Amino acid sequence: TATGGNARGANAVDWQTSRSSASQVASGTFSVLAGGYRNTGNGYNAVVVGGDTNISSGNYAFVGGGGGNFVTQSHSSIVGGYSNTASGFLNFIGGGYTNSGTSGSAVTTQSATMNGTTAVTLSGSNASIKVGQLVTGTSIQVFPFTYVAAISGTSLTLSQAASGSSTSTLSFLTPHGVVVGGGNNQATGSY
């Protein structure tokens, strides 16, 4: 029921005592809801300290407080404010109103061949790939994250060696959007 809430995640901590929906609980593994009302922590190691109707659904994501804030991607944070969204990787929003970080959607996807080194060969040229973009896909290290370090035609250099040799589809994302505060601001570029 909404009163008791759904099952909590493995090793999760949920001190929130008031909810309007049964899903408003610390349902992610190792997630924490320290208090507040109608908050949800459903990402792995996700945290919501307090406030009202905040959602921390990214892995290692954090919402400090405020209301209606959403952190939907990995390693992103919103300290407070109202109706802010951190949907990209490694976003930070300090506070304010209706601010947003970089997008969690891939700028582009591309088939590429990796050989267990930092060298990657793309299947074709793609002008959307930029130095500093976050790279995800098969054989790509995800912790620590892997970034595009250099581009030369269809050859890329990664910030660290691929974990194996494969040909797979890679996704290129814009990380590290930062908004300190204010209203209706949007961080759309890397860093």
C-alpha positions, 0 to 999 in steps of 0.5 A: 500500500502507499502507507507501507510502500513496496519492498525496499532494495537489497541493503537499502535504507528508507526513513521516509515515513510519508508517501502517496504511492507504494513505489515511493521507496528506496527500491534500488540496491544500497539506495537511501531515502533519509526523509521527506515526502513522496521521494523515490530512490530506485537507482543503484546506490541512489540517495535522496536526503529529503524534500518532496517528490524527488527521484534519484534513479541513476546509479550513484545519483544524489538529490539533496532536497527541494521539490520535483527534482529528477536525477536519471543518470549515473554519477549525477547530483542535484543539491536542491531547488525545484523541478531541476533535471540531471539526465546526463552522465556526471551532471551537477545542478546546485539549485534554482528552478527548471534547470537541466544538465546535459542529455542522457541520450547518445549524441550518436552511435557508431559501429567500431572495432576495438583491439584491447588498446586505446585505438578504435577504428570507426566503420565510417566517418561521423562529425558528431563525435568530439574529443571529451565525449563519454563512450559506452559499449561492449569492451569499453571500460565504464568505471572509471569512465572512458572518453574520446581523447583524440580523433583522426578521420575514422580513428579514435584514441580512447582515454584508456584501453578497451577491456577486450577486442570486438566490433560493436556499437558504441554510444557517444554522450555529452557528459559533465553538464554543470548549472550552479543555480538560477532558472531555466538554464540548460548545460548542453555541452561537454564540461 
